[in-house]
Amino acid sequence: MVRNMIGFGTGILFGLGLAVSHMVDPGKVLGFLDFFGEWDPSLLIVMGVAVAVTFVAYRMAKGRSAPVFAELFQWPTKTAIMDPRLIGGSAVFGAGWGIVGYCPGPGISSLAYFAPQTAVFVIAVVAGSAAAGFIPKARIPVVSGAAAGSSG
């Protein structure tokens, strides 16, 4: 129960942060992305603060033996920096963000404004997420511990 209440409160705080920072305003976001027109750099502050908070929180979490509401951390195990799925997904994400002015978090928060285009966007995100499950996963070669250190 407490875990759900904290999750709900965190979600509300996140949504309010998006609204206060105007990340839920597609015009503001598109102005930020318009480098060759009337560029609005004000969202750099929002992104900078988000990166700083994430950096500190990640470092704090790495120092703990376990999360507060789970038995163990689930850290990423993938060591490849980039692969075709990451590049393709980033391209689709960026194109959608640049065309519509929403990314998933602000899009979901914007549902509170009852704008029909927001509902269409969120439905498209859900459909795209479901469709992504049908894309074959890239095969990453397994390297044994002894071979990983060799430069042969």
URJO-V529643 format. One record per run of one state. SS is the DSSP state (2 for helix, 1 for strand, 0 for the rest). FROM is the first residue (numbers start at 1). TO is the last residue. If there is no record, write none. Layout:
ss:SS from:FROM to:TO
ss:SS from:FROM to:TO
//
This chain:
ss:0 from:1 to:1
ss:2 from:2 to:20
ss:0 from:21 to:25
ss:2 from:26 to:33
ss:0 from:34 to:42
ss:2 from:43 to:62
ss:0 from:63 to:83
ss:2 from:84 to:100
ss:0 from:101 to:103
ss:2 from:104 to:113
ss:0 from:114 to:115
ss:2 from:116 to:132
ss:0 from:133 to:144
ss:2 from:145 to:148
ss:0 from:149 to:152
//
